[in-house]
């Protein structure tokens, strides 16, 4: 039984099934993994591709990508590829994954001027000559060489010449056991490294490695204690800042409550002195927020009083009408007390 082929009809049906554009040039991604293809073909019209997924097929050769000049990511892991080739048209390629293949030598990728990530784990790389081509890849930042057959500790001399290398995976190679003090040594050789194998390279670890290089284990211990002291001081400063914020909020809340109590006492005093309700209402309105809706007409003992009569309580000369003055003052006190109760 022959392997399936990538035909124009297959690609059109694939685009329909996955909600992609029927105009080939408009598609920027194709997912062609787990299809059993053995040959890359039929992509001439798909000139706008930026990501191409071909993992888990039976592809034996990298080819027929001349029209994919905008390609940024190419995923070819878990295939049957034996050689890196025919990548020259992919001048904008940034990520290349050829893990789990049968590649014996890194070559023909120096033409990829923007390549930042190369995953070539689980292959057949063995000698220094197999990876020497990496020195020509100046833009490389992430390199996965894990689970190959590399055994020569001098590989660090090659990796040192990759100027911007920040992430490196070497685990699963014999060379890890052959490099004395492996992690410290690699960190010292690769100045820009921020991640090695399974964990990050923090500034503290780099400082300790540099101290170890100068003064051995004793110097490393001193630097480690210094960093621990600095870390504890930073933690304490953060805690102090949190406590300061809490205390400031508490003081603001207490001040607000104090002002509220003072306003309440002032209203009680005004009510006890027989201040007219209209004046008390104006005082309350000047104290309460503008959103407060309580008004004098909410007081039940004045609602049934005609406006003219209620007004006369406050506009009439009290010295000439003592009876009315007494009644108005009494009503004013009652209304004021009820208003204060409502405010509480």
Long-range contacts (C-beta under 8 A, 24 or more apart in sequence): 3-36, 3-37, 3-38, 3-39, 3-58, 4-35, 4-36, 4-37, 5-37, 5-39, 5-41, 5-42, 6-32, 6-37, 6-39, 6-40, 6-41, 6-42, 6-43, 7-42, 8-42, 8-45, 10-42, 11-42, 11-43, 11-46, 28-70, 29-53, 32-57, 33-57, 33-75, 38-80, 39-63, 39-64, 40-64, 40-65, 43-67, 43-68, 51-75, 54-79, 55-79, 55-97, 61-85, 61-86, 62-86, 62-87, 65-89, 65-90, 76-101, 77-101, 77-119, 83-107, 84-108, 84-109, 87-111, 87-112, 98-123, 99-123, 99-144, 104-130, 105-129, 105-130, 105-133, 106-130, 106-131, 106-132, 106-133, 106-134, 107-133, 108-133, 109-133, 109-137, 110-136, 110-137, 112-137, 113-139, 114-139, 115-139, 115-140, 116-140, 116-141, 116-142, 117-141, 117-142, 117-143, 118-142, 118-143, 118-144, 119-144, 120-144, 120-145, 120-148, 121-145, 121-146, 121-147, 121-148, 121-169, 121-172, 122-146, 122-147, 122-148, 123-148, 124-148, 124-149, 125-149, 125-150, 126-150, 126-151, 127-152, 128-152, 128-154, 128-155, 128-158, 131-155, 131-158, 132-158, 134-158, 134-159, 134-161, 134-162, 135-161, 135-162, 137-162, 138-162, 138-163, 138-164, 139-164, 140-164, 140-165, 141-165, 141-166, 141-167, 142-166, 142-167, 143-167, 143-168, 143-169, 144-169, 145-169, 145-170, 145-173, 146-170, 146-171, 146-172, 146-173, 146-197, 147-171, 147-172, 147-173, 148-172, 148-173, 149-173, 149-174, 150-174, 150-175, 151-175, 151-178, 152-178, 153-178, 153-179, 156-185, 156-186, 156-189, 156-190, 159-189, 159-190, 160-189, 160-190, 163-192, 164-192, 165-190, 165-192, 165-193, 166-192, 166-193, 166-194, 166-195, 167-193, 167-194, 167-195, 168-193, 168-195, 168-196, 168-197, 169-196, 169-197, 170-196, 170-197, 171-197, 171-198, 181-212, 183-209, 184-209, 184-212, 184-213, 188-213, 204-231, 263-287, 264-340, 264-343, 264-344, 267-336, 267-339, 267-340, 267-343, 268-340, 270-336, 271-333, 271-336, 271-337, 271-340, 272-333, 274-329, 274-332, 274-333, 275-332, 275-336, 276-313, 276-314, 276-328, 276-332, 277-302, 277-314, 277-331, 277-332, 277-335, 277-336, 277-339, 278-314, 280-332, 280-335, 280-336, 280-339, 281-339, 284-339, 284-343, 288-343, 294-339, 294-342, 294-343, 296-335, 298-342, 299-335, 299-338, 299-339, 300-338, 301-331, 301-334, 301-335, 301-338, 302-331, 302-335
